[in-house]
Amino acid sequence: MGVPSRQNRLTGRFAYVDGIHFTMPVDSTDSSAIIAAFPIDWDAARALIPPGDVHPFRLWRKALLVVTVVYYRKTDIGAYVEYSIAIACTKGARPAPRLLPAALQSIYGTGQYVYDLPVSSEVSVKGGKGIWGMPKHQANLDFVSGKKWVSSQYDLDGQMVSRFDVKMPSSFWLPMDMGAANYCTFRGMIMKSLIYFKGKAGVHLFNPTAARFILGDHPRTQAIRALNPSPGALFAAYVPDVRGVLDDYFECWFVAEETEPQKPISEGLETTYGLGIGQTWLAPPNRDPNFDLDKD
């Protein structure tokens, strides 16, 4: 699934949304990304996604936790790291059949439900949450690489939330030209946005030691621990040079619960209207000094 023709048609135009200037399309260059998928409990994943026609992807009896970190070096809003913790999902009136949505993505609305999305800068929070409804918040993040590992750590309030490591591949042979659907909850609605990536990836398949997703002691990890993620990844990849395009067209619909809600199901506009457009990062996370990026 390549970039839609509409985005190509908008190339060179300008937009000014919520105080943020964009040169169309909304894209990034000179970026790097690491990604891995870990089997998790399907029922626990189902409980974490609110009602709204979005369901966990079925891998036999398991669901998948998808961890993706992108270091966006060149964008309209400056450089920032984005650390996504998500559940692979489908869209429809009921859960989709096992495995089939991996091949028929457009039919089943295959994508990921983004549970947590810390980023480096305030302006990224303002745009990502205020416009596209993504659950962004500013946190202490990094993106570092060595001879053996590429790694990103996520700290908040002085505590580690998680660290994500992917082994450095021996080669980058797999061409990527694909789109992905992101589903998020904001303002009591499910928000669906589309992003497109192009680059070459180094991939690890069925290698349980190729990636590590290590949870810290921050209370924010409780919901992730409840998913019982496998320590071994189903696949992992590193893309050292990737171009991304975020579609300016998106969809949203109400979260409709079986009983009348007594409190908001998600954050609302009150969390975005006071944000500025600062590009300054918070201090880097406090890393374990014993972790060596150059050693196994």
C-alpha positions as CSV (number, residue, x, y, z in Angstrom):
1,M,0.0,0.0,0.0
2,G,1.8,3.1,-1.3
3,V,1.3,6.8,-0.4
4,P,-2.2,7.9,-1.7
5,S,-2.3,10.1,-4.8
6,R,-3.9,12.8,-2.8
7,Q,-0.7,13.3,-0.7
8,N,1.3,13.5,-3.9
9,R,-1.1,16.1,-5.3
10,L,-0.7,18.2,-2.2
11,T,3.1,18.3,-2.4
12,G,4.4,21.8,-2.0
13,R,1.2,23.3,-0.5
14,F,1.1,24.7,3.0
15,A,-1.2,24.2,6.1
16,Y,-1.5,26.0,9.4
17,V,-3.4,23.8,12.0
18,D,-3.6,24.5,15.7
19,G,-0.7,26.9,15.5
20,I,1.6,24.5,13.7
21,H,2.9,25.2,10.2
22,F,3.1,22.2,7.8
23,T,4.6,21.9,4.3
24,M,2.6,19.2,2.6
25,P,2.7,16.3,2.8
26,V,3.3,15.8,6.5
27,D,6.4,13.7,6.2
28,S,9.8,12.9,7.7
29,T,13.2,12.1,6.2
30,D,16.5,10.8,7.5
31,S,14.7,8.8,10.2
32,S,15.4,5.4,11.8
33,A,13.1,2.8,13.4
34,I,13.2,-0.4,15.4
35,I,10.1,-2.7,15.7
36,A,9.3,-6.0,17.2
37,A,6.1,-8.1,17.9
38,F,5.7,-10.1,21.1
39,P,2.9,-12.7,21.7
40,I,0.5,-11.7,24.5
41,D,-2.7,-12.9,26.1
42,W,-5.7,-12.4,23.7
43,D,-8.3,-11.9,26.4
44,A,-6.2,-9.4,28.3
45,A,-5.6,-7.5,25.0
46,R,-9.3,-7.5,24.3
47,A,-10.0,-5.9,27.8
48,L,-7.5,-3.1,27.1
49,I,-9.2,-2.0,23.9
50,P,-12.4,0.0,24.4
51,P,-15.6,-0.9,22.5
52,G,-15.7,0.6,19.1
53,D,-15.3,-2.2,16.5
54,V,-11.6,-2.6,17.1
55,H,-10.4,-6.1,18.1
56,P,-7.0,-7.7,18.8
57,F,-5.5,-9.5,15.9
58,R,-5.6,-13.3,16.5
59,L,-2.4,-15.3,16.2
60,W,-3.9,-18.7,17.0
61,R,-4.7,-18.3,20.7
62,K,-2.5,-15.2,21.2
63,A,-2.5,-11.5,20.3
64,L,0.5,-9.4,19.5
65,L,2.1,-6.5,21.3
66,V,3.9,-4.3,18.7
67,V,6.6,-2.0,20.0
68,T,7.9,0.6,17.5
69,V,10.4,3.4,18.1
70,V,11.1,6.0,15.4
71,Y,13.7,8.7,15.6
72,Y,12.4,11.4,13.3
73,R,15.4,13.6,12.5
74,K,13.9,15.9,9.9
75,T,10.2,17.0,10.1
76,D,8.2,20.3,10.0
77,I,8.2,20.2,13.8
78,G,11.9,19.4,14.4
79,A,13.6,16.2,15.5
80,Y,11.9,13.9,18.1
81,V,11.7,10.3,19.2
82,E,8.3,8.5,19.2
83,Y,8.0,5.3,21.3
84,S,4.8,3.3,20.4
85,I,3.4,0.5,22.6
86,A,0.5,-1.0,20.7
87,I,-1.7,-4.1,20.1
88,A,-2.0,-5.5,16.6
89,C,-5.7,-5.2,15.7
90,T,-8.5,-5.4,13.2
91,K,-11.7,-3.4,12.6
92,G,-15.2,-4.8,12.2
93,A,-18.4,-5.7,13.9
94,R,-16.7,-8.8,15.4
95,P,-13.2,-10.2,15.8
96,A,-11.6,-11.3,12.5
97,P,-10.5,-14.9,11.7
98,R,-7.1,-16.0,12.8
99,L,-4.1,-15.0,10.6
100,L,-6.2,-14.0,7.5
101,P,-6.1,-10.2,8.3
102,A,-2.3,-10.3,7.9
103,A,-2.8,-10.9,4.1
104,L,-6.1,-9.0,3.6
105,Q,-5.3,-5.9,5.5
106,S,-7.6,-3.5,3.7
107,I,-10.6,-5.8,4.1
108,Y,-10.1,-6.3,7.8
109,G,-8.8,-2.8,8.6
110,T,-5.6,-4.4,10.0
111,G,-3.4,-2.1,12.0
112,Q,-2.5,-1.4,15.6
113,Y,-4.3,0.0,18.6
114,V,-1.8,2.4,20.2
115,Y,-2.0,2.2,24.0
116,D,0.9,4.5,24.9
117,L,2.9,6.9,22.8
118,P,5.5,9.0,24.6
119,V,7.5,11.5,22.5
120,S,10.4,13.8,23.0
121,S,8.9,17.3,22.3
122,E,5.9,19.3,23.3
123,V,5.0,20.3,19.8
124,S,4.8,16.6,18.8
125,V,2.3,16.1,21.6
126,K,0.3,19.1,20.5
127,G,0.1,18.0,16.9
128,G,-0.2,14.2,17.3
129,K,-2.8,14.3,20.1
130,G,-4.7,17.5,19.2
131,I,-5.0,16.8,15.4
132,W,-4.8,13.0,15.0
133,G,-6.0,11.9,18.5
134,M,-2.8,9.9,19.3
135,P,-2.1,9.3,23.0
136,K,1.1,11.3,23.0
137,H,2.7,12.8,26.1
138,Q,6.2,14.1,26.7
139,A,8.7,11.7,28.3
140,N,12.4,11.1,28.7
141,L,13.5,9.2,25.6
142,D,16.6,8.3,23.6
143,F,17.6,6.3,20.5
144,V,21.1,4.9,20.6
145,S,23.0,2.3,18.6
146,G,26.2,0.3,18.9
147,K,27.9,-2.7,17.1
148,K,25.4,-5.2,18.6
149,W,22.2,-3.4,19.6
150,V,19.9,-0.5,18.7
151,S,18.1,0.6,21.8
152,S,15.5,3.1,23.1
153,Q,14.6,3.7,26.7
154,Y,11.4,5.4,28.1
155,D,11.5,7.1,31.5
156,L,8.8,9.1,33.2
157,D,8.7,10.9,36.5
158,G,12.3,9.7,37.2
159,Q,11.5,6.0,36.7
160,M,12.0,3.6,33.8
161,V,8.8,2.6,32.1
162,S,10.5,0.3,29.5
163,R,13.6,-0.3,27.5
164,F,13.4,-1.8,24.0
165,D,16.5,-3.4,22.3
166,V,16.8,-4.9,18.8
167,K,19.9,-6.7,17.7
168,M,21.8,-5.1,14.9
169,P,21.0,-7.1,11.7
170,S,23.8,-8.4,9.5
171,S,22.3,-6.9,6.4
172,F,19.4,-4.6,5.2
173,W,17.8,-6.5,2.4
174,L,14.1,-6.2,2.8
175,P,12.5,-3.4,0.8
176,M,9.6,-1.7,2.7
177,D,6.9,0.3,0.9
178,M,3.8,0.0,3.1
179,G,1.1,1.7,5.0
180,A,-0.2,1.1,8.5
181,A,-3.4,2.0,10.3
182,N,-3.2,3.5,13.8
183,Y,-6.2,3.3,16.1
184,C,-6.3,5.5,19.2
185,T,-8.7,6.7,21.8
186,F,-9.2,10.4,22.4
187,R,-12.2,12.7,23.3
188,G,-14.3,9.5,23.9
189,M,-13.8,8.5,20.3
190,I,-11.7,6.0,18.3
191,M,-9.4,7.9,16.0
192,K,-8.0,6.1,12.9
193,S,-5.0,7.6,11.1
194,L,-2.7,6.2,8.3
195,I,1.0,6.4,8.0
196,Y,3.2,5.2,5.1
197,F,6.9,4.1,5.3
198,K,9.5,3.5,2.7
199,G,13.0,2.1,3.3
200,K,15.1,-1.1,3.7
201,A,14.9,-3.2,6.8
202,G,17.2,-5.7,8.4
203,V,14.9,-8.4,9.8
204,H,15.0,-11.2,12.4
205,L,12.4,-13.9,12.2
206,F,11.6,-16.5,14.9
207,N,14.7,-15.5,16.8
208,P,13.7,-15.2,20.5
209,T,16.9,-13.4,21.4
210,A,16.8,-10.7,18.7
211,A,14.7,-8.2,20.7
212,R,14.1,-7.4,24.3
213,F,11.2,-5.4,25.8
214,I,12.1,-4.8,29.5
215,L,9.5,-3.3,31.8
216,G,10.5,-1.0,34.6
217,D,8.9,-0.1,37.9
218,H,6.7,2.8,36.8
219,P,3.0,2.3,37.6
220,R,2.3,2.9,33.9
221,T,3.6,-0.6,33.2
222,Q,0.8,-2.4,35.1
223,A,-1.6,-2.6,32.1
224,I,1.3,-3.9,29.9
225,R,2.3,-6.6,32.5
226,A,-1.3,-7.8,32.5
227,L,-0.9,-8.7,28.9
228,N,1.7,-11.2,29.9
229,P,4.1,-10.5,27.0
230,S,6.4,-13.3,25.9
231,P,10.1,-12.5,26.4
232,G,10.8,-13.7,22.9
233,A,9.8,-11.7,19.8
234,L,8.0,-13.2,16.9
235,F,9.9,-10.9,14.6
236,A,12.1,-7.8,15.0
237,A,13.6,-5.3,12.5
238,Y,15.8,-2.3,12.3
239,V,15.3,0.3,9.5
240,P,18.3,2.7,9.6
241,D,17.0,5.1,6.9
242,V,13.2,5.4,6.4
243,R,10.9,8.1,4.9
244,G,7.5,8.5,6.5
245,V,4.3,10.2,5.3
246,L,1.4,10.8,7.8
247,D,-1.9,11.2,5.9
248,D,-3.8,14.4,6.8
249,Y,-7.0,12.5,6.2
250,F,-8.3,10.6,9.2
251,E,-11.5,9.1,10.6
252,C,-13.2,9.0,14.0
253,W,-16.3,7.5,15.7
254,F,-17.8,7.3,19.1
255,V,-16.8,4.7,21.8
256,A,-20.3,3.3,22.5
257,E,-20.5,1.4,25.8
258,E,-23.2,-1.0,26.9
259,T,-23.9,1.1,30.1
260,E,-23.8,4.8,30.5
261,P,-20.3,5.9,31.4
262,Q,-19.8,7.8,34.6
263,K,-16.4,9.2,33.7
264,P,-14.5,10.0,30.5
265,I,-13.0,6.9,28.8
266,S,-10.1,8.9,27.6
267,E,-8.3,12.3,27.8
268,G,-10.0,15.2,26.1
269,L,-9.3,18.6,24.5
270,E,-8.4,20.0,27.9
271,T,-5.1,18.2,27.6
272,T,-4.1,19.9,24.4
273,Y,-5.4,23.5,24.3
274,G,-2.7,24.8,26.6
275,L,0.3,23.2,24.8
276,G,2.9,25.2,23.0
277,I,5.1,24.4,20.1
278,G,8.4,23.8,21.9
279,Q,10.9,21.5,20.3
280,T,13.1,21.0,23.4
281,W,13.6,17.5,24.6
282,L,13.5,16.4,28.2
283,A,16.7,15.1,29.8
284,P,17.7,11.6,28.5
285,P,16.6,8.6,30.5
286,N,18.7,7.1,33.2
287,R,20.3,4.1,31.6
288,D,21.7,1.0,33.2
289,P,25.5,1.6,33.1
290,N,26.1,-2.1,32.7
291,F,24.3,-2.4,29.4
292,D,26.8,-2.3,26.6
293,L,25.5,-1.7,23.1
294,D,28.6,-3.3,21.6
295,K,28.3,-6.7,23.4
296,D,25.8,-9.6,23.3
